[in-house]
Amino acid sequence: MKTQTRHGFTLVELLVVIAIIGILVGLLLPAVQAAREAARRMQCTNRQKQLALAMHNYHDTHKTLVPGSRMIGNAGGGTSPADPVSNVSWIDHGSWYIMILPFVEQTGLNDLIDHDRPWAGTAHNSAARQVQVSMFGCPSDKMVKTCVGTSAEPNYSTWTGSYVVNFGNTNYGQTTQDGLTFQGAPFRQGKGQGFRDITDGLSNTLMTSEVMTSDQTINNLIVSEITSAKGGQTFTGFLTPNSSAPDQSTRGCPLDASWNNVASCISLAGDWSAVQKVILAPRSRHPGGVMATSCDGSVRFYSETIDTATWRSLSTARGNEPIGNF
C-alpha cells in the first residue's frame, strides 16, 4: 500500500516568509502614515478655510474684522483694567473666539454665553466653556480641557485649540521687539479693523495660522488658550513657523517633551506683568511647516524654512515691504 506524504513548510521557509512579510509591512507603513497625514492636512486646510470665510462674513456684517480680544489690556502688562461689573481682569475676558461663533454655525453656543459677563474668572459662562468645538482643533493635534479636577475648574476650565489670529510682526502688545518696529496687523486688542486698514494688500497679509497644544491641563499656560485674552489666541511673525527658537510667555511654559522636543518657551515672569511681551510662533505637528490663511481667504502651507524677513513681511498689515517668491 502506498503511503501518502504530507508536504509543509520547513522552519527555515516559515522564517523566510515571516521576514518577507515584515519587510513589506515596513515598506507600506510609511506610505500609510503619509496618506493619513495628507488627509489630516486637507481637513486642517478646510477648517482654516471655514474660519477665514467666517472672518469675511463677520466683516461684511460689522464692517471690521473681529477684535483679537474683547478688552484692551494695560500697555505695561498686568491684570488691569478689570471688568466694572464682575471686577475680573481683562485677560479673563473672551477673545475673537466668542465673537466669531455665530459665523461658524455655533449660534446655539453663542446664545449660551452671557456676553455682559467675563468669559472666565467667574462661574457665569462655565457651561459655554465646557463645549468643545472641533473645528478649532487641527486633526494632526489635539484639543485639551484645562483645569480638570482642580479648584480652578469652575471658573477657568476651557478647551484649548489650534487656530490663532495674526497680531503682527512683534509681540502681543504690538510694540517694538528687539529693535523691530511694529508695522500693523489685521487683529488687535479691544477693537476691530477693516480690510481698508490692511494697506499691504489682503493677499500679502496673513490672517490665521496654527499652534501646537500641550498635554498639560494646568491653568497657567498661555499657548493654545484660544478662547481667552491671555495672548494664546494669537501668533506673531517675529519667529518663523516651527522655529527652533523658543517662544516667550508668562506664567508658565509647556513641557519640552510635548513640544516636539523644542524648548517650548522662555518664561518672562511668574505672573501676568509681562503678558504684553508674549511671543508665540505658529507651530504644528504637520511635517515641515504650518497651514495659514491670508486675509483674502486663501489657504496654503508655509514651509518652516521660509526666510525670516519674508515671514515677518507677510505678518504686517501696513509695512509696505516688497515680498518676493517663497
N, C-alpha and C positions, 0 to 999 in steps of 0.2 A: 504494500500500500504506500502511495506517495504521500509524503508529509509536506504540507504547505508551510512555507516560511514567511513570517510576517516581517516586513521591512519598515523601519522607523528611522528617526533622526538619531544620529550619534550625538554624544555630548559636545563634541567639537563643532558639529554642524549647528546644533542648537545655539551655542555660544556665538557663532558667526552671525546667525540670523538676528539674535538679540542685539549684537553690536551694530549691524546694518540698520535695524530699526532705530536704535539710539542716535545714530548719525543723521538719519532722515528727520527725526524729531528735532535734533539740534539745528538742522538747516531750516526747518519750517517755522520753528518758534519765533525767531526774529521777524520773519515775514508776517506772521500772525499778529505779533505785538505792534509792528509798524502799521498794519492795516487798522488795528484798533485805535492807535493814536491818531491816525488820519481821520477816522470817524469822529473821535472826540474833538479834534481841532476844527472840523467842519461844524460840529454842534456849537463850539465856542464862538466861531465866526457868526453863526446865526443868532446867538444870544446877544452878542455885541451889536450886530446889525439891528436887532429889535430895540435895543437900548438907544442906539443912535436915532432911529425913527421916532422913538418916544420923545427924545430931546427936541427934535424938529417939530413934533406936534405940540409940545409944550410951548415952544417959541411961537408957533402960529397962533396959539391961544392967548399968550401973555405978552407977546412982542419982545420977550427976553428969554434967554436960557434960564434954566432953574438955578437958583443960588446954590453955591457949594455948601453952605451951611445956613441955618435959619437965622442965627445971630452973628454979629460981628464981635470978635474977641478983642481983648486988650492987646494992643500992638506990642507991649512989652512981655506978653505971656501971662501966665497965672490964670486964675479961675474967674476973675471979674470980666465983664459985668455979670450980674445974676438976674434971673427972671424976676420981674417985680411981683408976680403973683405967688409963685412957689418958692422963690429965693433959691433956685437951683442954677448952678453955673452954666455959662454959655456952652461949655464943652459937652454938657449932657443934653443939649437940645439936638434936634434932628438935623440930619444932613440932607443933601439933594435927594436921598433915597425916599424919604417920607413924602416929598413933594412930587416925585415922578410916578408914584404908584397908580394914580388914575389913568396914566397914559401907557401902562404896561398891563392893562386888563386886570388890575387889582383894586377895583372900586370898592369891593366888599371889605378888604383890609383897610383901605383909606377911610372908610366910614367908621371903622373900629377905633381909629385914632382920634384922641381929643387934641386937636391942633392948637387949642388955647392953653395947653399944658406942655411942660417939657417932655421930650421923648423918654428920657431916663432920669434917674435921681429921685424919683418918687414911684409909687405903685400905680399911678393913674393909667399909664399906657402899657402895663405889664402884659395884658392879653395880646395886644398887637405885636409886642416884641417877641412873643413866642412863636409867631407864624414864620415858617421857612418858605421863602420864595425862591424856587430852584433856578429861575432864570438869571439870578445874580451870582450863581456859582459856576466856575469853569468845570466841565466834565472831567478834565485831567487832574483836578484838585478836589477839595472837599469843602463843605461848609460845617462850621463848628459852633455849637451853642456854648456861650460863655457863662461862667459863674455858677455852673450847675452844682448843687449840693452845698453852696456856701451861703453865708449870711447876706452877701450882696445880691443873691439871685432875685429876690422880689423886685428890687429897684433898678437893677442894672443888666440882668441877663438878656442877651440878644443873640442873633445869628451873625456870624462873620460872613464875608462874601469876597468874590474875586474881582469885581469890576469897579473901577475908580475913575475919577474925572481929573482932567488936566489943570493943574494950578500953576503952570508956567515953568520957567527955567531955573528958579532958585529954591525957595522953601515955602512952607505952608503959610507963613506970614507975608509972603510975596515981597521980601526985602532983599537988599544986596547980600549975596552969599559968596564969601571968599573972593571978593573983588568983582564978582559977576553981577551986573545990574539987571534988575527985574525989567522985563520987556513986554509985560501984559500977558493975560491968559484968558481963556474962554469962561473960566469959573473963578469966583471969589467968595469971600465970606459975606453973608448977610444981604447980598444984593445980586440980582441977575443982570446979565449983559446981553445986548442984542448982537445979531450977526453983523450989524453995521460997525460994531466996535472992533471986529476982527479984521483989521486992515491988511494983514499979511495974506489974506485970502483963505476961504474955507477949506480948500483942498490942500493948503500948505500948513494947516494948523491942526494939531492933534486934539481930539475930543475926549476919548476914553481909552483906557488900557486895562491891564490886569495886574494883580499882585498875588503872591502865594499866601496861603493861610497856614497857620501853625496848629499842631495838635493840642497845644496848651489852652486851657479854658479859664485861666485866671483873669481878673478884671483889670490888670494894669498893663495890658498890651494894647498898642495903638493900631499896628498894621492889620489890615483887613477888617477893621471895625468900621464898615462902610455906612452904618446907619446913624452914627453919632458924629459930632463936630470936633473930634479929637485930632483930626489930621489923617486918620486912616482911611477916610473916604476919598483920598486924593493920591495922585502921583505927581512928581515934578520931573523935568528933563535934565536936572543937574547931573544925575547919574544915568548912564545908558542902560538898556534892558539887560536884566540878569547880570548886572555889574558885579565884578569880584570885590569892588569897594563896598564897605558896609553902609547901610542906611544910617540916618541919625534919628533917634527917637527919645522920648522922655517917659518917665515912669518905669518902663521895663522893655526887655528885648526877648524875642523868641529864642529858643534853644537852637544852636547852630545845626544840630542833627536834623531838625525839622525844616531846615532852610537850604536843602541841597548841599549841606556841609560848607556853606559860605558863612563867614562871620555876619550874623544877622543884622546887628546894628551897634552903633556907639550910643551909650546911654548919656544923654545930655544932663539929666537931673533926675532925682528920685521923686519929684513932684511935678506939677503942671507948669512950673515957672518958665520952662523953655519950649512950651508947646508950639509957639510960632516959628521955631527953628527946625521943626521936624522936616526931614527929607526922606521920602520913600521912592525908590526906583521902581519902575514897572518890572515885575518878575513873574515867571510862570513855570509850570512843570512840562511845558512843551519843549522838546529838544531844540536848542539853537536860537530861541528868541521868544517874542511875545506877539499876541494879537492886539491890534489897536484900531480905533476908528478915527477918521478925520472929521472935521466939522461939516463937510459936505455930505456926510453919511456913509462914505465908503469905508470898507474894512480891508485890512491887509496884514500880512505877517512881517514883522520887523526883526531883522537879524540882530543878535547880540553883539555882532562885530561892527555895527553901524558906527560911523565916525561921530565922536563926541560933539563936535561943533555942529554937525548936521542935525543930530538928535535934539540938541538944545534949540536950534533954529526952528525945528518943527513944533517945539513946545511953546513958542512965543506967539502972541496974537498981534503984537504991534512992533516987532523988532526990525522989520523991513530988511531981513537978511536974504542974500541970494542962496537958493537951495538947489544944488546940483542933483545928479543921479545918485541913487542909494539903493 
